[in-house]
């Protein structure tokens, strides 16, 4: 049985192949991701975690979570103020 694809897994496994190297605002990343894989971006499922993601769509939280996982792999790095730098092609 195939595993269910979720946004975080897709982003980490894709290593953001669809983006060239550069610096991106997280809000722009979110917009781009929703354009590319809208079926993985359900605005009706709200985040129940505490902090600044509370009551925003859960998929946006998944994007931020994936960015942190990709940072551990040296694919991206946080450059502050909601900006992320993609280090690899």
N, C-alpha and C positions, 0 to 999 in steps of 0.2 A: 504494500500500500504506500502510495506517495505521501510525503509529508505535506501538510498545508503550508503554502507560502505566505509568509507575513512580511510586512514592509521592512522591518529592522533586518531580518535575515537577508532579504533581497538586496538591501543597500550595502550591507557588509560584504556579502558574496560578490556583488557587482564591482566593489571597490570604486564606485562612482565613475565607471568607464565613460559615461556620457558627458562628463565635464572635463574640459582641458585644465591644465595647471592654472592656478590663479587664486585670487582672494574673493570670497563670496560672503555676503550677508546671509545669516541663517534664514531670514525671511525670503530672500531670493532663492535659496536652495529649496525651501518648502514649496514655493510656487512652481519651480522647475520640476520637482519630484511629482507634484500633483498633476502636471501636464503629461508626464511620461507614463506614470502608472496610476491613473485615477481610480482603478478598481481596487487598489490597496490603500486608498485614502478616503475613509468613510467619515464624513463630518458629523454623522449622527451619534457616533460612539464617543462619549466624552471621557476625558481623563479624570480619574478619581484620586490621583496622587496629590500630595500636598506640594506647596510651592507655587511657582509662577505658571505651571502648566494646568493647574486645577480648573476644571470645566472648559478647557479648550479641547479640540479633538484629540483623541488618543494617538492618532497616527502622527501628529506633529511631535508628540513626546517621543515616539519611536524614531523619528528622524534625529532628534537630539541625542538619543541613546546610541543610535548607530554612529553618529559623529564621534562620540567618545570611544566607541569600540574601534573605529577606524583610526583614531588618534593613537591607540595602543599599537597599531600595525604600521604606524608612520606614513599612512596614506594622507592624512590631514593633520593640521595643528590649529589650535585656537590662537588667534592673534588679538583677542580681546574685543570687548564691546559687541558681542554677537557676530563677530567676523571669523571666518574659517579659511585657511589656506590649504589648497590641494597641492600636495608635494609631488605626486606621481602622475604620470600620463594616464 
